Amino acid sequence: MDASPLWIAPELKSGAFSAKCKGEEKSTKGYGSGFLSRNLEEINSKAIDALASESTTSRLNSVECLRNLRTSPEERNELVQDWRISNQREDIVFKAELARLLAKDRSYSLNPAEAKIAKEWAIDRQEMIEAIRSLTEKALLYSNSEWKKESTDLILEWKARYGALLRARETFFLSLSPETREAYLKEILLKD
């Protein structure tokens, strides 16, 4: 759960530009459990809003940096194409993590109700991610005059989408049993 900038795979043409625009990566590791809230009854809206703001700022800084490095329409189109390829790779990683979460051979595997919730959450998550990606593509492709005109609205949209994504993640993971949640997080942390 990191507030990270726009990522493009390093071996792609635009990867070097993405690396230059990485900026400072912030993370929520200080929260200990990997969650912003203690339980479903006490969703920490302040922390969710703060991380949504950090994520928005990170995305904005990354986009502005890339726009400054890639100024022609052709360069920006290439940037978007490379970013789409990178997004597909991120989607593959998420699908693998979801498959691991749904696997029956895990310690504390999901019960049928939890598995149903996990599948529903994955669909909702993908829709929210696609909305954020769509806004990001627009931001990368805007002309300079369009960017000046639209950037304020984009920032508000990004923040709302990141907030919804974080809230959905919190609600999903906190609806799992503590044992299931803990076992899964240990697996993911050991893998990283």
Phi and psi in degrees as a GROMACS rama.xvg file:
@    title "Ramachandran Plot"
@    xaxis  label "Phi"
@    yaxis  label "Psi"
@TYPE xy
-114.746  147.876  ASP-2
-90.4043  90.6002  ALA-3
-116.973  156.053  SER-4
-75.4373  175.908  PRO-5
-62.4827  129.185  LEU-6
-111.412  132.796  TRP-7
-126.086  132.739  ILE-8
-52.0945  132.844  ALA-9
-61.024  -26.8963  PRO-10
-81.1927  -9.46031  GLU-11
-81.9248  159.875  LEU-12
-53.3194  -41.5006  LYS-13
-85.6174  -3.07284  SER-14
-59.2503  -39.4167  GLY-15
-65.2988  -35.8347  ALA-16
-68.9908  -40.5602  PHE-17
-60.5785  -41.1391  SER-18
-62.6506  -37.8211  ALA-19
-66.463  -24.5882  LYS-20
-103.114  17.3562  CYS-21
-64.1589  -43.015  LYS-22
67.5346  -165.497  GLY-23
-86.974  124.161  GLU-24
-89.1877  126.132  GLU-25
-108.513  152.011  LYS-26
-142.494  164.957  SER-27
-100.432  22.3395  THR-28
-58.6265  -25.0234  LYS-29
-65.1718  -12.8311  GLY-30
-80.3838  -8.03457  TYR-31
80.4032  -68.4101  GLY-32
-79.7464  -8.45386  SER-33
87.3576  5.56345  GLY-34
-126.416  157.453  PHE-35
-93.4186  -18.3665  LEU-36
-119.986  157.16  SER-37
-78.2584  -40.2975  ARG-38
-161.067  176.481  ASN-39
-63.1024  -30.2029  LEU-40
-77.1865  -17.5396  GLU-41
-126.523  60.265  GLU-42
-65.759  126.393  ILE-43
-85.6796  85.5061  ASN-44
-63.3664  -34.4735  SER-45
-62.6204  -46.923  LYS-46
-66.4671  -38.7217  ALA-47
-62.6772  -46.0222  ILE-48
-62.1004  -40.1073  ASP-49
-64.7154  -44.6925  ALA-50
-69.6892  -34.8932  LEU-51
-62.5798  -39.2496  ALA-52
-66.2648  -43.1012  SER-53
-60.9924  -43.1379  GLU-54
-64.4876  -41.1972  SER-55
-63.9002  -45.6068  THR-56
-61.88  -42.645  THR-57
-62.3544  -45.7609  SER-58
-64.1401  -44.5759  ARG-59
-60.0521  -48.7243  LEU-60
-61.0573  -41.5321  ASN-61
-64.2461  -46.1919  SER-62
-63.2786  -45.438  VAL-63
-62.1007  -42.028  GLU-64
-61.424  -47.1281  CYS-65
-64.5928  -39.0991  LEU-66
-61.8554  -36.2402  ARG-67
-72.344  -29.9909  ASN-68
-85.4009  -29.8742  LEU-69
-120.386  97.1072  ARG-70
-100.245  -26.2671  THR-71
-84.5244  156.486  SER-72
-56.654  -37.5314  PRO-73
-65.0256  -43.9909  GLU-74
-64.6338  -40.3814  GLU-75
-69.7296  -35.4352  ARG-76
-64.2956  -42.1554  ASN-77
-61.1606  -41.3935  GLU-78
-57.8332  -47.3155  LEU-79
-64.957  -40.5087  VAL-80
-61.7371  -44.7463  GLN-81
-65.1982  -37.3617  ASP-82
-65.6473  -38.9454  TRP-83
-61.3992  -42.0201  ARG-84
-61.0125  -43.0212  ILE-85
-64.9801  -37.8353  SER-86
-61.8909  -39.3007  ASN-87
-61.5713  -37.4107  GLN-88
-66.5876  -42.0136  ARG-89
-61.9862  -38.2593  GLU-90
-63.8869  -37.7711  ASP-91
-63.5485  -42.6076  ILE-92
-61.885  -44.6726  VAL-93
-62.5355  -42.1938  PHE-94
-61.8485  -37.3334  LYS-95
-66.4324  -41.4952  ALA-96
-65.478  -39.7532  GLU-97
-64.5831  -42.853  LEU-98
-59.7761  -39.8143  ALA-99
-65.9819  -40.8497  ARG-100
-61.9779  -38.6365  LEU-101
-83.8348  -9.39686  LEU-102
-61.7403  142.52  ALA-103
-81.8708  -18.7584  LYS-104
-88.0879  8.70259  ASP-105
-80.885  154.206  ARG-106
-70.9082  138.727  SER-107
55.575  56.0697  TYR-108
-68.5027  161.383  SER-109
-67.5737  142.115  LEU-110
-79.5884  169.459  ASN-111
-56.4496  -38.5544  PRO-112
-66.8379  -41.6858  ALA-113
-66.1057  -38.85  GLU-114
-63.296  -39.5977  ALA-115
-63.3113  -44.8584  LYS-116
-62.4446  -40.851  ILE-117
-61.8797  -43.1216  ALA-118
-65.9048  -41.7963  LYS-119
-64.2274  -42.8692  GLU-120
-61.8501  -41.5648  TRP-121
-60.3735  -40.1791  ALA-122
-65.7987  -47.6721  ILE-123
-61.1547  -42.9618  ASP-124
-59.7794  -45.2983  ARG-125
-62.5225  -39.177  GLN-126
-62.9357  -41.8534  GLU-127
-68.0929  -40.749  MET-128
-62.2187  -43.5144  ILE-129
-62.9795  -36.6922  GLU-130
-64.3551  -42.5702  ALA-131
-64.4924  -42.1731  ILE-132
-63.6321  -40.5081  ARG-133
-61.5395  -44.3689  SER-134
-62.3226  -39.3555  LEU-135
-66.5625  -42.0176  THR-136
-59.357  -46.0367  GLU-137
-56.2159  -46.7532  LYS-138
-60.526  -39.6047  ALA-139
-69.957  -32.6723  LEU-140
-93.6672  -14.1665  LEU-141
-56.0363  145.254  TYR-142
-68.6319  166.633  SER-143
-60.8129  -37.8166  ASN-144
-69.6937  -39.5497  SER-145
-64.0197  -40.5206  GLU-146
-59.92  -45.7706  TRP-147
-59.6954  -39.5703  LYS-148
-74.3776  -38.3367  LYS-149
-100.962  -14.4649  GLU-150
-62.1993  -36.2358  SER-151
-62.9934  -44.7469  THR-152
-65.3788  -38.9447  ASP-153
-60.5218  -42.3372  LEU-154
-60.3603  -44.1767  ILE-155
-64.1657  -40.9884  LEU-156
-64.7783  -46.0555  GLU-157
-57.4413  -47.4149  TRP-158
-60.7404  -44.2251  LYS-159
-62.1342  -42.8088  ALA-160
-68.2757  -43.1814  ARG-161
-63.5592  -40.3799  TYR-162
-60.8427  -44.4048  GLY-163
-63.77  -40.4693  ALA-164
-63.2895  -45.7593  LEU-165
-64.9563  -42.2858  LEU-166
-63.037  -42.4172  ARG-167
-63.6732  -40.7219  ALA-168
-63.2572  -46.4297  ARG-169
-58.1964  -49.914  GLU-170
-60.7768  -42.8354  THR-171
-63.4347  -57.3796  PHE-172
-64.5586  -34.0179  PHE-173
-76.303  -11.1182  LEU-174
-84.6582  -11.021  SER-175
-79.2042  159.166  LEU-176
-65.4172  149.381  SER-177
-55.9087  -37.2126  PRO-178
-66.5542  -43.9701  GLU-179
-62.9586  -46.5524  THR-180
-60.5054  -48.1464  ARG-181
-64.0254  -44.058  GLU-182
-62.27  -42.2809  ALA-183
-65.7126  -45.9125  TYR-184
-61.4991  -38.6316  LEU-185
-61.5478  -42.6939  LYS-186
-60.9659  -45.0986  GLU-187
-67.5357  -43.2906  ILE-188
-66.9088  -36.306  LEU-189
-67.8968  -34.288  LEU-190
-68.0314  -37.3814  LYS-191
